[in-house]
Amino acid sequence: MRLIFIGNEEECLGFALGGAETFRVDGESEFIERMEALLGEQDAGVIMVADRFFGRYSERFSKKMQKRAVPAVVFVPSFDGRHSETDIKGYLSGVLGIRL
């Protein structure tokens, strides 16, 4: 099973260093194309997506994914922190349980 991240160039760099396979997308149309391709692949286990694409995902893919357990789609805060209630530093602090 593959661990995959979809986001911009800077975000992809960080997740690639962590061992995830990354795909850089620059806009919503590229995101839709990439998600359609990845959702059709049998070995995709977890797809992590920058949260700026949450609206587009929920419009297009959420009903389809409700009937499937794999791949799991997880949204992570973007580096700029404008798309969620917390920035990436706050998110990681909560996940790791340490103060950064």
C-alpha beads as a LAMMPS data file, in Angstrom:
LAMMPS data file: protein, C-alpha beads

100 atoms
99 bonds

1 atom types
1 bond types

-500.0 500.0 xlo xhi
-500.0 500.0 ylo yhi
-500.0 500.0 zlo zhi

Masses

1 110.0

Atoms # bond

1 1 1 0.000 0.000 0.000
2 1 1 1.232 3.442 -0.920
3 1 1 1.213 6.586 1.223
4 1 1 0.518 9.535 -1.078
5 1 1 0.440 13.300 -0.595
6 1 1 -1.128 15.890 -2.930
7 1 1 -0.245 19.569 -2.522
8 1 1 1.982 22.395 -3.706
9 1 1 5.737 22.211 -4.240
10 1 1 6.785 23.213 -0.708
11 1 1 4.310 20.873 0.966
12 1 1 5.348 17.999 -1.283
13 1 1 8.978 18.490 -0.319
14 1 1 8.173 18.100 3.374
15 1 1 6.100 14.959 2.891
16 1 1 8.624 13.455 0.471
17 1 1 11.285 13.784 3.156
18 1 1 8.936 11.832 5.427
19 1 1 8.732 8.985 2.907
20 1 1 5.422 9.707 1.175
21 1 1 4.996 9.583 -2.580
22 1 1 4.075 13.124 -3.610
23 1 1 2.175 14.736 -6.450
24 1 1 2.396 18.473 -7.027
25 1 1 -0.791 20.129 -8.225
26 1 1 -1.145 23.826 -8.947
27 1 1 -4.896 24.165 -9.313
28 1 1 -8.265 22.558 -8.853
29 1 1 -8.393 21.007 -12.329
30 1 1 -5.034 19.288 -11.769
31 1 1 -6.268 18.128 -8.366
32 1 1 -9.394 16.556 -9.873
33 1 1 -7.392 14.751 -12.558
34 1 1 -4.861 13.428 -10.038
35 1 1 -7.539 12.287 -7.559
36 1 1 -9.483 10.457 -10.265
37 1 1 -6.321 8.631 -11.292
38 1 1 -5.278 7.769 -7.732
39 1 1 -8.724 6.581 -6.663
40 1 1 -8.626 4.097 -9.514
41 1 1 -5.311 2.565 -8.431
42 1 1 -5.481 -0.629 -6.383
43 1 1 -2.315 -0.047 -4.336
44 1 1 -3.184 3.440 -3.014
45 1 1 -3.588 3.040 0.758
46 1 1 -3.699 6.550 2.228
47 1 1 -4.040 9.760 0.244
48 1 1 -3.150 12.896 2.198
49 1 1 -4.428 16.115 0.668
50 1 1 -3.694 19.757 1.500
51 1 1 -6.880 21.154 3.008
52 1 1 -7.248 23.896 0.379
53 1 1 -8.775 21.215 -1.862
54 1 1 -11.420 20.100 0.646
55 1 1 -14.255 22.003 -1.040
56 1 1 -13.525 20.555 -4.459
57 1 1 -13.135 17.055 -2.979
58 1 1 -16.444 17.168 -1.125
59 1 1 -18.254 18.345 -4.270
60 1 1 -16.839 15.689 -6.532
61 1 1 -15.597 12.639 -4.613
62 1 1 -17.111 12.396 -1.127
63 1 1 -20.217 10.378 -2.081
64 1 1 -18.114 7.932 -4.070
65 1 1 -15.672 7.459 -1.192
66 1 1 -18.372 6.846 1.436
67 1 1 -18.790 3.350 0.026
68 1 1 -15.069 2.494 0.095
69 1 1 -12.621 1.994 2.939
70 1 1 -9.467 2.080 0.820
71 1 1 -7.876 4.398 -0.027
72 1 1 -8.368 6.517 3.053
73 1 1 -8.388 10.233 2.233
74 1 1 -7.007 12.510 4.950
75 1 1 -6.846 16.304 4.823
76 1 1 -3.872 18.034 6.438
77 1 1 -3.443 21.765 7.082
78 1 1 -1.631 23.737 4.415
79 1 1 1.657 25.424 5.293
80 1 1 0.095 28.861 4.994
81 1 1 -2.557 27.936 7.570
82 1 1 -5.332 29.897 5.883
83 1 1 -7.557 26.958 5.010
84 1 1 -8.152 25.467 8.428
85 1 1 -8.594 26.635 11.975
86 1 1 -5.000 25.831 12.906
87 1 1 -1.667 26.129 11.142
88 1 1 0.654 23.199 10.424
89 1 1 2.706 23.886 13.559
90 1 1 -0.378 23.727 15.766
91 1 1 -1.612 20.628 13.975
92 1 1 1.689 18.790 14.450
93 1 1 1.870 19.866 18.096
94 1 1 -1.521 18.309 18.700
95 1 1 -0.709 15.108 16.836
96 1 1 2.693 14.632 18.462
97 1 1 1.566 15.799 21.875
98 1 1 4.506 18.142 22.304
99 1 1 4.924 21.879 22.211
100 1 1 6.894 23.042 19.172

Bonds

1 1 1 2
2 1 2 3
3 1 3 4
4 1 4 5
5 1 5 6
6 1 6 7
7 1 7 8
8 1 8 9
9 1 9 10
10 1 10 11
11 1 11 12
12 1 12 13
13 1 13 14
14 1 14 15
15 1 15 16
16 1 16 17
17 1 17 18
18 1 18 19
19 1 19 20
20 1 20 21
21 1 21 22
22 1 22 23
23 1 23 24
24 1 24 25
25 1 25 26
26 1 26 27
27 1 27 28
28 1 28 29
29 1 29 30
30 1 30 31
31 1 31 32
32 1 32 33
33 1 33 34
34 1 34 35
35 1 35 36
36 1 36 37
37 1 37 38
38 1 38 39
39 1 39 40
40 1 40 41
41 1 41 42
42 1 42 43
43 1 43 44
44 1 44 45
45 1 45 46
46 1 46 47
47 1 47 48
48 1 48 49
49 1 49 50
50 1 50 51
51 1 51 52
52 1 52 53
53 1 53 54
54 1 54 55
55 1 55 56
56 1 56 57
57 1 57 58
58 1 58 59
59 1 59 60
60 1 60 61
61 1 61 62
62 1 62 63
63 1 63 64
64 1 64 65
65 1 65 66
66 1 66 67
67 1 67 68
68 1 68 69
69 1 69 70
70 1 70 71
71 1 71 72
72 1 72 73
73 1 73 74
74 1 74 75
75 1 75 76
76 1 76 77
77 1 77 78
78 1 78 79
79 1 79 80
80 1 80 81
81 1 81 82
82 1 82 83
83 1 83 84
84 1 84 85
85 1 85 86
86 1 86 87
87 1 87 88
88 1 88 89
89 1 89 90
90 1 90 91
91 1 91 92
92 1 92 93
93 1 93 94
94 1 94 95
95 1 95 96
96 1 96 97
97 1 97 98
98 1 98 99
99 1 99 100
